[in-house]
Amino acid sequence: MSRVAVVTGGTRGIGEAISIALKAAGYKVAASYAGNDEAAAKFKSETGINVYKWDVSSYEACVAGLKQVEADLGPVEVLVNNAGITKDGMFHKMTPDQWYAVINTNLNSLFNMTRPVWEGMRERKFGRVICISSINGQKGQMGQVNYSAAKAGDMGFVKALAQEGARSGITVNAICPGYIATEMVKAINPEVVAKNILPLIPVGRLGEPHEIARTVLFLASDDAGFITGSTISANGGQSMI
């Protein structure tokens, strides 16, 4: 019987690649999204993957959304906490709205999504929780105090929760991508990428979304049962932590 996997922010960018890779590997996939109905509809028509719309910053919305997923597909056994936003700005100009929007979506969503499926994973003695953090949670980034704080929090969440889930067959891990060739990065002026970004990356190129997806596939597999509480850096050598 195929395992059920939920990918938040699963219809675009890294999340899209993860959803597609999980389906190709035989998982029954549910991809959640926040607001881009057009992109979600296109994704569903091209992939055949079920899509669900809810706000991961709302606990009640996550509970309702996951209840629907489980009614449609079955108990959630793999959860990929990928959804994230940016609202960049220098700290002396950052507004409370910029701060709380990023913290609520990028960090509080880990509780909102994981708590409703945790008890089921414990009862079944199996679960995989994979959180997509960021290189900027490891090293910090000027103009992204809110984002860096949230992504650093992801790693603390993983390390603590992994200890609670270990005896129940649940692994909890994080992946920290560097610069990945998503729409957001591709929107940067190519000259800026060539001059200011690529020289920082020892392998000399941007990462590809499917490279992050392959890392997720491994962590979701039975073969990764002895790996928990870990943070895997996927940044081309930009930051070696």
C-alpha positions as CSV (number, residue, x, y, z in Angstrom):
1,M,0.0,0.0,0.0
2,S,1.4,3.4,-1.0
3,R,2.3,5.8,1.8
4,V,0.6,9.2,1.9
5,A,2.8,12.2,1.7
6,V,1.8,15.9,2.3
7,V,4.0,18.7,0.9
8,T,3.2,22.2,2.0
9,G,3.9,24.8,-0.7
10,G,3.9,21.8,-2.9
11,T,2.7,23.2,-6.2
12,R,5.6,25.6,-7.1
13,G,9.4,25.8,-6.9
14,I,11.2,23.3,-4.6
15,G,7.8,22.0,-3.3
16,E,6.7,21.2,-6.9
17,A,9.8,19.2,-7.5
18,I,9.3,17.3,-4.2
19,S,5.7,16.5,-4.9
20,I,6.5,15.2,-8.4
21,A,9.5,13.1,-7.1
22,L,7.4,11.6,-4.3
23,K,4.6,10.6,-6.8
24,A,7.2,9.1,-9.2
25,A,8.5,7.0,-6.3
26,G,5.0,5.6,-5.6
27,Y,3.7,7.8,-2.8
28,K,0.1,9.2,-2.7
29,V,0.8,12.9,-2.7
30,A,-1.2,15.8,-1.4
31,A,0.3,19.2,-2.3
32,S,-1.0,22.2,-0.3
33,Y,-0.8,25.8,-1.5
34,A,-1.8,29.2,-0.1
35,G,-3.3,31.4,-2.8
36,N,-2.1,30.9,-6.4
37,D,-5.2,29.1,-7.8
38,E,-4.0,29.3,-11.4
39,A,-0.6,27.8,-10.6
40,A,-2.2,25.1,-8.5
41,A,-4.7,24.2,-11.3
42,K,-1.9,24.0,-13.8
43,F,0.2,21.8,-11.5
44,K,-2.8,19.4,-10.9
45,S,-3.6,19.1,-14.6
46,E,0.0,18.4,-15.5
47,T,0.9,16.0,-12.7
48,G,-2.4,14.5,-11.5
49,I,-1.4,15.2,-8.0
50,N,-4.2,16.3,-5.6
51,V,-4.0,19.9,-4.5
52,Y,-5.4,21.4,-1.3
53,K,-5.7,25.1,-0.4
54,W,-5.2,26.3,3.1
55,D,-3.1,28.8,5.2
56,V,-0.3,27.0,7.0
57,S,-0.1,29.9,9.5
58,S,-3.5,28.9,10.8
59,Y,-3.7,25.8,13.1
60,E,-7.4,25.4,12.5
61,A,-6.9,25.5,8.7
62,C,-4.2,22.9,8.9
63,V,-6.3,20.6,11.1
64,A,-9.2,20.9,8.6
65,G,-7.0,20.5,5.6
66,L,-5.2,17.4,6.9
67,K,-8.5,15.9,7.9
68,Q,-9.6,16.2,4.3
69,V,-6.4,14.7,3.0
70,E,-6.7,11.7,5.3
71,A,-10.3,11.3,4.2
72,D,-9.2,11.3,0.5
73,L,-5.9,9.4,0.6
74,G,-5.4,7.8,4.0
75,P,-3.3,8.5,7.1
76,V,-0.4,10.9,6.6
77,E,2.9,9.1,7.0
78,V,5.3,11.6,5.4
79,L,5.1,15.3,6.0
80,V,7.3,17.8,4.1
81,N,7.1,21.2,5.7
82,N,8.2,23.3,2.8
83,A,5.9,26.3,2.7
84,G,7.7,29.6,3.2
85,I,7.6,33.3,2.3
86,T,9.9,36.2,2.4
87,K,9.2,39.8,3.5
88,D,12.7,41.3,3.4
89,G,13.9,44.5,4.9
90,M,16.6,46.0,7.0
91,F,15.7,45.5,10.7
92,H,15.6,49.2,11.5
93,K,12.8,49.5,8.9
94,M,11.1,46.1,9.5
95,T,7.4,46.3,10.5
96,P,5.6,44.0,12.9
97,D,3.6,42.8,9.9
98,Q,6.7,41.8,8.1
99,W,8.1,40.0,11.1
100,Y,5.0,38.1,12.2
101,A,4.0,37.1,8.6
102,V,7.3,35.3,8.1
103,I,7.5,33.8,11.6
104,N,3.9,32.5,11.3
105,T,4.3,31.0,7.9
106,N,7.8,29.7,8.1
107,L,8.1,28.6,11.7
108,N,4.7,28.4,13.4
109,S,3.5,26.3,10.5
110,L,5.8,23.5,11.6
111,F,3.7,23.1,14.8
112,N,0.4,23.7,12.9
113,M,1.1,21.0,10.3
114,T,3.0,18.4,12.4
115,R,0.9,18.4,15.6
116,P,-2.2,17.1,13.9
117,V,-0.4,14.1,12.3
118,W,2.0,13.3,15.2
119,E,-0.3,11.1,17.3
120,G,-1.2,9.0,14.3
121,M,2.5,8.5,13.4
122,R,3.2,7.5,17.0
123,E,0.3,5.0,17.0
124,R,1.5,3.4,13.7
125,K,5.1,3.4,14.8
126,F,6.2,5.1,11.6
127,G,6.6,8.6,10.4
128,R,8.8,10.9,8.4
129,V,8.8,14.7,9.1
130,I,11.1,16.7,6.8
131,C,11.5,20.4,7.2
132,I,12.9,22.6,4.4
133,S,15.0,25.2,6.2
134,S,17.6,27.4,4.5
135,I,21.3,28.3,4.4
136,N,20.2,31.6,5.8
137,G,19.0,29.9,8.9
138,Q,22.5,28.5,9.3
139,K,24.6,31.6,8.6
140,G,22.2,34.5,8.7
141,Q,21.5,37.1,6.0
142,M,21.4,40.9,6.1
143,G,17.9,42.1,5.4
144,Q,16.4,38.8,6.4
145,V,16.3,38.9,10.2
146,N,12.8,37.5,10.2
147,Y,13.5,34.8,7.6
148,S,16.8,33.8,9.2
149,A,15.2,33.6,12.6
150,A,12.4,31.4,11.4
151,K,14.7,29.1,9.4
152,A,17.0,28.7,12.4
153,G,14.0,27.9,14.5
154,D,13.2,25.1,12.0
155,M,16.5,23.4,13.0
156,G,15.7,23.6,16.7
157,F,12.3,22.2,16.1
158,V,13.9,19.2,14.3
159,K,16.5,18.5,16.9
160,A,14.0,18.5,19.8
161,L,11.2,16.7,18.1
162,A,13.5,14.0,16.7
163,Q,14.3,12.9,20.3
164,E,10.6,12.5,21.0
165,G,9.8,10.5,17.9
166,A,12.8,8.2,17.8
167,R,11.4,5.3,19.9
168,S,8.2,5.5,17.8
169,G,9.9,5.0,14.5
170,I,9.5,8.6,13.5
171,T,12.4,10.5,12.0
172,V,12.5,14.3,11.9
173,N,15.1,16.0,9.8
174,A,15.9,19.3,8.1
175,I,17.3,20.2,4.7
176,C,19.0,23.6,4.2
177,P,19.1,24.6,0.5
178,G,21.3,27.3,-0.7
179,Y,20.6,29.2,-3.9
180,I,18.2,27.0,-6.0
181,A,17.1,27.8,-9.5
182,T,13.5,28.6,-8.6
183,E,11.3,31.4,-10.0
184,M,12.3,33.6,-7.1
185,V,16.0,33.2,-7.8
186,K,15.6,33.4,-11.6
187,A,13.9,36.7,-11.1
188,I,17.2,38.2,-9.9
189,N,19.1,40.2,-12.5
190,P,21.4,37.6,-14.3
191,E,24.3,40.0,-14.0
192,V,23.8,40.1,-10.2
193,V,23.7,36.3,-10.1
194,A,26.8,36.0,-12.2
195,K,28.8,38.7,-10.3
196,N,27.5,38.5,-6.7
197,I,26.1,35.0,-6.2
198,L,27.8,32.4,-8.2
199,P,31.3,33.4,-7.0
200,L,30.1,32.4,-3.5
201,I,29.3,28.9,-4.5
202,P,32.3,26.6,-4.9
203,V,30.5,24.3,-7.4
204,G,29.9,27.4,-9.6
205,R,26.2,27.0,-10.3
206,L,22.8,27.2,-8.8
207,G,21.2,24.1,-7.3
208,E,18.3,22.5,-9.0
209,P,14.9,21.8,-7.3
210,H,15.1,18.1,-8.2
211,E,18.4,17.9,-6.2
212,I,16.5,18.9,-3.1
213,A,13.7,16.6,-4.0
214,R,16.1,13.6,-4.2
215,T,17.3,14.4,-0.7
216,V,13.7,14.4,0.5
217,L,13.1,11.0,-1.1
218,F,16.0,9.5,0.7
219,L,15.0,10.9,4.1
220,A,11.4,9.7,3.5
221,S,12.6,6.2,2.8
222,D,13.0,3.2,5.0
223,D,16.7,3.3,4.3
224,A,17.0,6.5,6.3
225,G,15.5,5.1,9.5
226,F,18.8,5.7,11.4
227,I,19.0,9.4,10.4
228,T,17.1,11.7,12.7
229,G,17.6,15.2,14.2
230,S,20.0,15.9,11.3
231,T,20.4,19.0,9.1
232,I,21.6,18.3,5.6
233,S,23.2,21.2,3.8
234,A,22.5,21.4,0.0
235,N,24.3,24.6,-1.0
236,G,27.1,23.7,-3.4
237,G,29.7,24.3,-0.7
238,Q,28.7,27.9,0.0
239,S,28.5,27.3,3.7
240,M,30.0,24.3,5.3
241,I,28.4,23.9,8.7
